[in-house]
Structure formats: C-alpha cells, structure tokens
Amino acid sequence: MMKYALFLGCNIPARVKQYDLSARSVLKKLGVNVADIREFNCCGYPMKNSDFKTSLLFSARNLALAEKENLSILTLCQCCFGTLKKAAHLFKEEIGLKDEVNAFLSKEKLSYHGKVEVKHFLSMLHKEIGTTAIKEKVSNGFKKLKIAAHYGCHALRPSDVMQFDDPVAPVVFDELVDVTGAESVDWSMKTECCGAPLLGVNDDLSMTLTEKKLANGKASGADFLCAACPWCQLQFDTVQKLMEAKGRSNHNLPSILYPQLLGLAMGIPGEELGIQMNQKDLSSIKAFLT
Amino acid sequence: MIFSISLYLSLAVFLVGMIYKISTWFTRKIGILGYRFSPAQRFGAAVKGILGAIFSAKLFVLVRSFVLNVVLQLQIAKEDRLRWIMHLLIYGGFMLLLLMHALEKHITARLFNDYYSTVNPFLFLRDFFGLLVVIGIGIAIFRRAILKVPRMMTNAMDRYALVILALIMISGVLLEGTKMSSYSEFQRMVQDYAGMDDPDEIKALESYWVHEYGTVSPNIKTPIEQEVLDQGFELHQSNCADCHSPNKSAFAGYAAAKAFGPVALTIDRAAGTTILWYIHFLSCFFGLAYLPFSKMFHVVASSISLMTSAVMDPAKSNPANIATRQAMELDACTHCGTCSLRCSVAVAFGALGNRTILPAEKLSFLKSYASQKELDTKELQAIQEGIYLCTNCDRCTVVCPVGINLRDLWFNVREELISRKQPVLLSLSPFSFYRGLNQLKLDSAGYGQPLSRAREALAAKSVFLKTPEKVIPLTPIDKGFKGQAVRSMQASTFTFCFSCENCTTVCPVVGSFENPQEEVGLLPHQIMRSLGLGLKDLALGSKMLWDCLTCYQCQEHCPQGVKVTDILYELKNMTVKEAKTAS
C-alpha cells in the first residue's frame, strides 16, 4: 500500500478546502494512504521574491519532517510542488547548501539527508497508479463533457528539475481527464500561466492573463476548466467572479478541481467532493454524468 | 483596619480599572476599521448585538460555549493536553480557593451552617486546592523554562502572572504553617476557646498539640510521657476537637510547620504570623487591583472572546461590532503561543529574527501599539514585515484557544500599517495574493498605494533607466553579481546568453503589452545582456522584475541553458536587500 505525507500548503486549508476533501476521497478510493504532518509549514514559495535563501529554509524544514517519518511528500499545490522539488534539487546539486540548512534545522533537532521524493498529485496518479487502474474505478463516467485541462506552470517548468511531463506538449493531465470519460480539448494556452502570481501585485496584468486563458478555453469549446493547483483554482474561480464584477470577463467558464472531476466519475457524491464550495456554480456538470 | 482599607482600595481600583479597560474596547482604533466608527456608535452596536444574541436561539449557543470553552476549555485540550491540565489546575484551584476561602463569610459560611475554616473537609480542601494551583504553576514554569515549548516567548506580563500567583499561594501555605507552629497562637486559642485555668491541664493539652498538631512550645520537652499525652488527648477532645480537625489534614501547612520546627519560636517572637498575613492579603489585594491591567484580565476578556466567537459570524456582523471585538481580542490574548507554534511562516522568524513575524508576538506588539500609536522607522519596518510576511493560512485563527479571529485582525491591521509612508517591499510578492482576493473589501483609492510606493522605492536606484541619455560604459562581466548571488551556480549561467531573445518572445508578460518596453523597462533578454555587460544597476531597476510571473517559460525555452527565471529571483533578492539597507 502506498503512503505519502500529504502536503496541503497554506491556500488549501484556508480557501480551497474542497481540494483537500475531494483529493482525500479519491485517494481513499484508489487505496492510497496519506499521513498528515501537522508541523509542516509554508513551502517557501511566496518568500522567493524577497529572500530565496530563507525560502530554502522553509522547504528544508518540510523535507526534513517528511524524512523523519520516512515518507515521500505528496503535494496538491503546484507551487508547493515546484518549490519543494526545486529546493530538494538544489540541496542535491549545490555543494555545501545542505550543510548550511542543516545547521539551521539542528536548532529544532531536525536534519535533511536528501532522501525525500516530492510528488504532485497528478503525476502520482499517472505514474504510480496509472490510467488503467484509475479507469477501473470510474463507475459512471462523463459523456460529451469537454474539459480544458490547465497544466500549471510550476508542475511543468523548469522541466529538467520537475520531470513532470514534456514541457511543450504535455499529456499527463489530458490522459487523466480522458479517463473520466470527458474529452480533454486541445487549446493553445493550456501550458500558460493562470495569472495568480501577480494578483495583488499587478491586478491589471494578472487579470489580463486570466482573461486570455478564459477566452482561449471558451473558444476551444470547453465546458469547464480543470485545475490541479489552489492558486490556479482561486484565480479561475474567485478571481473570475471578481473580474465579472468589475466587468472584465463574461466567458463564464467555471473551473473544477481534478479530484472533483475524477471523484464524480467514480460515483462519489458531489457534496463529499465539496462541489458546492466552489465560488462559480459547478452543478451543471452533473448533467454530463452517465 | 489596614485590611479593610486595602481591601476597599483595591476593590475600587479594580472596579475603575475594569470600567476603563472595557471602555477601551469602544475607544481603541484597531486597523482601518477602527477609524470608521465613533465610540458611541460602537457602544450602541454592541448593546444591540448582545441583546440580540441573548434574546434569540443564540442563547443556547452562548451557554454551550460557556460550558465547553470557558469552563472546560476543550479548545486547549485539543491542542495540548499538558497545557490543558496546567490551566485547569491553576484556574480551577484558584477559583475554588476564592469561593471557599477568600469569600468564606459570603459563600461557604452561608452554604454550610457548621462551617469553620479549621474543620474538615474545609481544612483539608484549602490545602488541596492550593496544591492544585501550585502544581499548575509548576507545570507552567516547567513548560517555559525546561520543556521550552517551541516559539513560546516569556514576557514581563507572563512572569508577573506566575509570580503573583506563586506569591499568594506560598504566603498562604507559610502563613498556615506559622500559625500551626506558633506558641502564641496556641495560647490565644486556649484563652479564647478552652476556658482552662489549671496549669497542669494546659501543659497536658499543650503537650498533645506539640505532639499531634505541630505546635512548637518553649515549655515542652520531648519525649513526652504517654500518660501526659493521654490526658492531653482527653482535654483536646472536650475543648478543641469539635472546632478543630487535625492539622495534619492541612498537609501543606503542616509540612511547613514541621519545617519551621527549629526556628518556629523565633518566627513566633518576631510576629511572623502577622507579617505573613500581611504579605498574603496584600498580595491578593494587589493582584485584584492590578488585574484589569495585567495578563490576568484575560479571565474576563478571554471568556467574552470565546463566547463572542461562538455566536458572531464575521461575514454578517455589523462592522462596528467587529471593530469593538478586535479591540477586545487584544485583551483576550493570553500570550500562550499556540498560534506561533502552528504558524506557517515561523521559519522566517528563525531566519530573520523579527519577532513580530510570530503571531503571538505580533499581537503582543499590537497591544501596546493600540494604546500609543507611535512607532519609529525601525519599529515600523519590523512590524510591516511582520504583518505582511503571512500566507493567510488561517492556522492561527483555527488553533487560538480563546477564539480570537486573527485572520480578520491581521487583514485589518495590515491595511493600516502599510498605508504609512514607509514602503513595504514584500508587497511585490505572492504574499499580496490574499489582499488581491479581498480587494473589494478595501477602499479602491488606498488599495494600490502601498504597491506603487514599493515599486518606486525599488526603482529609485537605477540611474540608467531614469536617464537614458547617460553613456553606458562597456566594462567586463560584473564579478560582483556572481559573488552576491545566493545560488551562484544558477546565477552564473547568464554568461551563456547570446541574445537570441527567445526568453522575451515566450514571456506572457511581454506578450500582454502593445509596447512592452515602455511598461516593463528592460525585457528579459535585455536584463540578461545588461548582466553580461556588467550593468547590474540597470537590471536591478527594471520593472520587469516585479511583473515576472515566475512561470519559467523563459528559462524553459532558453537554448543556452540560462536560468532566466532563477536569475530574476536573484535580482529581486538583491534589489530588496539594497533597498532595505538604503532605508
């Protein structure tokens, strides 16, 4: 039986609880065990702009905590994934860096020796469980549902570190969408940024980028966007609503989190997946279920 | 006389203090919200809100919260079992002592017709309750000094609270001990209650008390003959036993009396009982008078905070009540450190040393800030960093044992603190995301100000961007940049750049503008080239740095393996560092 330390990060418990709920339901169905390490802290991502070094200490502490439990880290957030995996990579590559962070960690009697693997939810599903095994659990798949899969930057790039998928023509997410019976549409902006990193910093630019993606997704014929990162999801959900209020968007293209999509196809009740917790109404998706 | 005067004086100070402290809940302006309502408006709203809660179905919720959260404190139990036991011991023991012992005339004597403080079970219970408090204080000191609970800091108020409690308890036990061993006390009791004249009989009774009750007498020589003890026992039975249970049942005082043994007579002659009595009641009265101004005020404020949080929904509440609630919450905080223990960004405190990053210390700071509102530049910078370096993960709010809505408190206070002139460099980072999500709650005019101030401060240095006519010297590669970079291996890749402009071509930010150079200053490839030319200052001043999404498209598409995004991170770090040292 597979077991991971589930790394929720900061956004999910506070603002995207449905991601936590739905991921756990789906993982349970797939026989994946997760442990919660309460001492986990922020991955360090928001810290990078001002102080990369301190952000590495954030990551190192999390890695050390998982290593202590002898578990790999499973992240739901792509920015946590990118940050933790990048940090683990640097600790391996750059001489002396690990000792430096261990000197800091020793104050809490922690240490990191480079044994922790960092995995994102999507790649774990795709690589460790596999689409065939997932398909077996899909009891009532979707029909005629078109989904625009949004890959998310920090899972894909930098690809030499992330090893998630082909950074230019990725398939992992599309295949995982197809497993649910939905059709993953081809859209030119699927690997582009959602705009979230600039929200609150340069809203105009942030919303311009989001608007481009929404327009592109809509034009590709998608009924829903699908995200696997709380930042992207908040951008497509809460911020799309904000944009509508400001008259900056009218595509009305709601985003569903991947485990919600998969969960519905597995026959898990929508309430259990937190469908009602999304800001933009998702209820119409049930009409596509067989 | 002194007792009565000091009692009434301390009661008066206590009452005035309570009224003053509670009035500050309506007058103190916390964050931007605090300025929106007058004290009268806030008071009116509070009365309406309280009455509305009491005369509705919410009353049930209030009662439930009172039992589970205020009396049983289950929220603490959930977080930390040892702390829960500690707190229950201290507050439970103290409350019982207060009711049974301090208010004996008003409560215990009325409840029990045959009440005498010297009779069991009361004699025993007084010591037992005291023991509970002492064990609790012991655990508290153990947690702070020996166990060293992570990130729990001890400030002057925490020390005061432990010291005053310990003083009351220890003086009480010692007072009891001196009374038991006191010869003059024995003589007084014989005179007052026994009505005995025969010196032999008195000596027999005295012998019995020396043997059994811990009295230390100058007249009795040990060992005492069994015959005398038997006589003494009989006299004791007929004269004393009805109103005085064995001193041994007051185990703490008895132990103290035994410990005094050799010096008991000296203590007695020096009026030790009286001195200790003064210490005991004066420390109680001081604690009472100072309660509204000390950490002990949490007894009132935390209870109110817990019940408020049970019935108040921030989304639906009158904002005037939220302003009042936040002022009250500052008093409700017990500085227990649970929030700091669970804080998602506490590592930053470890790395940067800024205490106000930790929520418990931030709140502690806000307490004094709320009453004075004055800060020097350094303090302002520290608290701005402390309040902004927060992922708004809600953990502090979820775990707070007294139900403080820290999430909303931070949001509100943050707005006030970042509106000050000092630029907040952290605002140009994903730490601003939560603020962006909640922008409709903010005044649109003030919303963008901190961001533009930060941008200006960061761009201030770049001479080249401001004066494009300035001649650029073609110096060799800036060795300084490589040296300054945190991860030098990544940073040094800029030397491979041959200006193919792929990075700029794939950049979604660049692609969003008609005339990108005007908007972002230098384009990504220009930044790489300026590093190649040793023009670090040019690169550091570019607006592009702060509009970078960190989507890694540039880095992914570089045919030369230049770590463009990572280099931009390095540049941002350097700019922040320089701007920090400059101010």
Interface residues (C-beta under 8 A of the other chain):
Chain A: G9 C10 N11 P13 A14 R15 R38 N41 C42 G44 Y45 P46 M47 K48 N49 S50 D51 F52 K53 T54 L57 F58 R61 C79 L90 E93 E94 L97 F104 K107 E108 C153 H154 L156 R157 P158 S159 P167 E192 C193 G195 A196 P197 L198 L199 G200 V201 N202 D203 L205 S206 T208 L209 K212 W231 L234 T238 V239 L242 A245
Chain B: P150 R342 C343 S344 V345 A346 V347 A348 G350 A351 L352 L389 T391 N392 C393 D394 R395 V398 R407 L425 L426 S427 L428 S429 P430 F431 S432 F433 Y434 R435 G436 L437 Q439 L440 L451 V486 R487 M489 P508 V509 S512 W546 D547 L549 T550 C551 Y552 Q553 Q555 E556 K563 T565 Y569 E570 K572 N573 V576
